[in-house]
Amino acid sequence: VWWYRFWHRLYLQRALRSRLRGAEPDTVVYAQCPVSASAALRAARGAPVVMAVHYCRSQADEWALKGRIKRNGRLFRSIRRFEGRVLAEVDGLVFVSSAARTSLQAKPPVDVPMATIPNFISARVPSGDQMERVADLVSVGALEEGKNHRFLFEVLATARRKGYHYS
């Protein structure tokens, strides 16, 4: 985990520095995690960095749930401290759910602009003649309890009972 985080950040920082050389003055870097936000902050050369928060509590908790690091161990605590520093440095935060916003372990400073923009699909449900009876559904994410794939399977089962079939 340490190796992955260290080298991922270093590689991304170098790639961003190269990519952002000569960037437009209104460029904003949208980072997908604390590691990429940290790399962007060091490479952005003054461009604002906004981080999306896709996790609840801390990424340390996610690594511990996967059994990759020891809960409350040295690396676990280090990741949490790192997240706190990054949250204090970014120019803005976008939360993908209210759960992520309320459960975040490292609390962002009050003066960091924040928005909650849920990942969702349109609530409008097309009628039967507007929707093909067979379709693909793509779900991207680790199969972890917190991602609630159980609910997705319940939705698919209900759709199947109503005559909609997804692959």
Disulfide bonds with the S-S distance in Angstrom:
none
